[in-house]
Amino acid sequence: MLDIVYFNFNDIYGKHESLWLSSTWPIKVLMQGDIDFKGAELWYTSKAQFQIADTVMEYVQSILRMNLNKGHFVRNTDIKTSRDAIWHLHMLENAIKLD
């Protein structure tokens, strides 16, 4: 899967905007988590869960590693269900700031 995100600074509104070119619904709900600094990197870990059937839960976990000096981040997102105890890679995002 390829997930492309374009970020732009909008001078009229004075803020950054983004355009997502794929469906990333698990990422959008992973808004609360823990932040830790490891050297020049910021690590953000988060988890969420959803009921996807009457008796089936889906679990999502994400780790975002952002290099503060280079404008680069990598995020791994894994998914499993209550029927399957194994975590499966859902998405790998790799972004670089473009000037």
C-alpha positions as CSV (number, residue, x, y, z in Angstrom):
1,M,0.0,0.0,0.0
2,L,1.2,3.5,-0.8
3,D,-0.1,6.4,1.2
4,I,0.9,9.9,-0.1
5,V,0.2,13.0,1.9
6,Y,0.9,16.5,0.6
7,F,1.4,19.2,3.2
8,N,1.2,22.9,2.3
9,F,1.5,26.2,4.2
10,N,-1.6,28.3,3.4
11,D,-0.5,32.0,3.6
12,I,-4.1,33.2,3.5
13,Y,-5.1,31.3,6.6
14,G,-1.6,31.1,8.2
15,K,-1.6,27.4,8.8
16,H,-0.5,24.0,7.4
17,E,-2.9,21.9,5.3
18,S,-2.7,18.3,4.2
19,L,-4.3,16.2,1.4
20,W,-4.5,12.5,2.0
21,L,-4.5,10.3,-1.2
22,S,-5.6,7.1,0.4
23,S,-7.9,5.7,3.1
24,T,-6.1,5.9,6.4
25,W,-9.1,5.6,8.8
26,P,-7.1,3.9,11.7
27,I,-4.6,6.7,11.7
28,K,-7.3,9.4,12.1
29,V,-8.5,8.0,15.3
30,L,-5.1,7.5,16.9
31,M,-5.2,11.0,18.3
32,Q,-4.2,10.2,22.0
33,G,-1.0,8.6,23.0
34,D,2.4,9.0,24.7
35,I,5.2,11.2,23.6
36,D,8.9,10.4,24.4
37,F,12.1,12.0,23.2
38,K,15.0,9.7,22.3
39,G,18.0,11.8,21.2
40,A,17.0,13.9,18.2
41,E,13.8,11.8,17.7
42,L,10.3,12.3,19.0
43,W,8.5,9.0,19.5
44,Y,4.6,9.0,19.6
45,T,2.9,5.8,20.4
46,S,-0.9,5.3,20.4
47,K,-3.6,2.6,20.4
48,A,-7.3,2.3,19.5
49,Q,-9.9,-0.3,19.3
50,F,-13.1,-0.8,17.4
51,Q,-16.0,-3.2,17.4
52,I,-16.3,-4.5,13.8
53,A,-18.9,-7.2,14.4
54,D,-21.2,-8.3,17.2
55,T,-18.4,-10.4,18.8
56,V,-15.2,-9.2,17.0
57,M,-13.0,-6.3,18.1
58,E,-10.2,-4.8,16.0
59,Y,-7.1,-3.3,17.7
60,V,-4.8,-0.8,16.1
61,Q,-1.4,0.4,17.4
62,S,0.9,3.0,15.9
63,I,4.5,4.2,16.5
64,L,5.5,7.5,14.9
65,R,9.3,8.3,14.9
66,M,10.0,11.9,13.9
67,N,13.5,13.2,13.4
68,L,13.3,16.8,14.5
69,N,16.5,18.0,12.8
70,K,15.8,16.5,9.4
71,G,12.1,17.1,8.9
72,H,11.5,13.3,8.5
73,F,9.1,10.9,10.0
74,V,8.3,7.2,9.9
75,R,5.1,5.6,11.2
76,N,4.3,1.9,11.6
77,T,0.7,0.9,12.1
78,D,-0.3,-2.6,13.1
79,I,-3.8,-4.3,13.3
80,K,-5.1,-7.4,14.9
81,T,-8.6,-8.7,15.8
82,S,-10.0,-10.5,18.8
83,R,-10.1,-13.6,16.6
84,D,-6.4,-13.4,15.8
85,A,-3.7,-12.8,18.4
86,I,-1.0,-11.9,15.8
87,W,-0.3,-8.2,14.9
88,H,-0.2,-7.6,11.2
89,L,1.4,-4.6,9.4
90,H,-1.3,-2.4,8.2
91,M,0.7,0.6,7.0
92,L,4.2,2.1,6.8
93,E,4.4,5.8,6.3
94,N,7.7,7.5,5.4
95,A,7.6,11.3,4.9
96,I,10.2,13.9,4.3
97,K,9.7,17.7,4.5
98,L,10.0,19.4,1.2
99,D,10.9,23.1,1.1
